[in-house]
């Protein structure tokens, strides 16, 4: 996601390195690179023109702050403009004063609308809002069955009347059922078409007039680039929408949709789909997205993902084990599984500032090494997991683990050796010292990520991975006591 755009923008910053100040002459090459980057990302042409014009005006009028290089100041100007273009702030989902809140989902076929309906329901359920999904797509084969299956998977009820009923009547009765059951939110999945047509729009308008939704969300495919923005504008003009959900943002998306939708359609992006799993839906924050585009990472989203998966009490126990060097293979395996629940290793790593420069090959090696570790740990006895020294001192035990996991004895020996080094290192980190990360995950994955990036110095105040947890966001004081633990 946005890798090509980030690489192009990196070229723009290089145009200003070594310069004493931003001037009319030296800024033109940088602006040319930014313009090319946006056009290649399939950003709408009018948006590109306005974007470049705004940056040029702000850059030429900017006073270079003492101690800040011109290229760094230019990055800040581009960042601010990216945030402005994408909508400045997150626009939360509406909540009706009188229950239930009604959300109408619209979109073309193939955009992931039905899956997005389930993703939204699960997202709201995590916020302790009860939901009811309503299946009104009576045209696409198995559309109702798909929503029912997803409903069972996320434990959210689905209201449906079969494929012979009138969609408008299904929607009306679905909302009535939601009122009767006292749910917080009713989400209505509507039918899509391969392209916009009069029948589709007429049906959507009739459903909207009947149920009077608090939110009308258009699900658009980020892979379509600036066409997603044009589609959003058309729906907004004909039906009236309150926001958009961008799906498939984790795929081969060049970023044009995210940068064009708000400016072209006037409708805010409220959520983004970043994977196929039902958990892969995130609220859209323009400032965080701008940080990702510029290769600055997204620590806040990383922390939030961790808060969803990690129990605060478990994290405190784990911290005690780390400080006392009692962290064992069972604990390590638990952390690996929590990491899996948060998403792919590549997706998580790229949220860490500076780590966007790791190649797909390096990330793939990291994924492979984690799988190797898990397989070997699963072949250990409970005693061996609890006490890695048993394996360190016994070649026969290492051979048995190797045979059980399908690897060789030297692989097991390396795992045990690296684990012992990592355990010692984590203890030192707990005492305020930050040694280099051993090569447990295939090399190039530890230590200072800015050094791993190879071409940028670490920012002031960088203190290694410990900085990830030092955000101002506090864990919610709810019954689940979620918090950010050790990864």
C-alpha positions, 0 to 999 in steps of 0.5 A: 500500500502506497509503496510506489508513492512513498518511493517517488516522494523520497526522490522529491526530498532528495532534490532539496538535500544539501540546499541552504533554503527553499527557493523558487529555483530549487523547489521546481524539481521537487514539485515536479517529482511530487506531481509525477508521484501523485499522477502515477498514484492515479490521483485525480488531475484536478486534485493534483493541480490544486495540491501542487499549487498549494504546496508551492505557495506555502513552500515559497512563503515559508521561513526556514526554521533554525536547525531544520533542513529545507528538505525536512521543512518541505516534507512537513508542508507536503504532510500538512497538505496531504492531511488537508486533502484527505479531510483533516480529521476522522469523521466518526460514525453517527449515533442516533439519540433514539435507538437504533442507529440505521446504517445503509450500505451501498455500492457496486458488485465486487467492491466487498460490500457484504463483507464490509457490512460484517466488518463494520458490525464486528467493529461496532461490537468491539465498541460494545454496540449491539448490531443487527444486519439486514440482508436485502440483496435478493438479486446476487446468488448466495448474497443472503447466505454469505451475510448469514454465514458471516453473521454466525462467524462474528456472532451478529444476528442477520434478518432476512426474508428470502430472495423472493421478498421486496428489498424495501419491505425487508429493510423496513421490517429489519429496522422494526426488528432492530427496534423491537430487540433494542439493538444499538445499530441496524446495518442494511446490506443492499444490492449492487450492480456491475455498473450504475443504472436507474433501477439500482438508484431507484431502489436505493432511494426507496429504501433510504426514504423508507428507513431514513438512515442515520448513515449512508455509506458507499463501499468503493474499491481502492483499486479503481483509483480516481474512478472511486472518487468519481463513483462516490461523487455520482452516488452522492449527487443522486442518492446522498451519502454521508461517507465512504468505506475504501476496501482492498487498501492492502492490495495493489492500491496506488493510493489515488482513491484515498487522496481523491475521494474527499476533495472530488466527492465532498464525502469523507472516508470513514473506514478503510478495509485492509485485508480479507479477514472480518477484523480488517477494518480500521477507522480512517485517520487522514493524519495517520494515512499521511504519515504512512504515505511519507514513510513515517509509520503509524504508531498510534494504529499499531498501539490500537491494534495491540490494545485490541489483542493484549490483556493488560494483566497478562502484559504486566505478568509478561513484563515481570518475566522479562525483567527477571529473565524468566521469559520462556518459549511458551511465552514467546509462542503466545506472543507470536500468536498475538502478533498473527492476530494483529495482522501480517508481519509486513503490515505491522512492521511498516507501521514502525517509523523508518521500517518502510524501507524493508523490502518485500523479500526481507519481510517474507524472510521474516514471516518464514522465520517466524513460522520456522520458530513456531514449528520447532517450539510446537515440537518441544515438551512443556519442560523444554519450553519452560527451560530452554537450557535443557535443549542447550545442553542436550543434543539428543533433545535438539535432534528430537525437536528437529525431527518432529518439526521437519528441520535440522539440529543446527536450526534448533540450536540457532533458535535456542541460542538466539532465544537466550540472547534475546531474553538477555537483551530484553532484560537489559532493555527493561533496565534502560539499556538498548543493545542490538537485536539478535538475528532471530528473525532472519537479519535486518529486522532489529536494532535501530529501524532508521539504520535498517532503512539505510538512508536516514538518520534516526530522529531526535529522541529515538530510543529503539522499540521501547518508544512504541509504547510511549504514546499518550493514548491510555488503555480503556478502563473497561471490563476487558482491561485492554493495553499494549503489551510486549510483542 
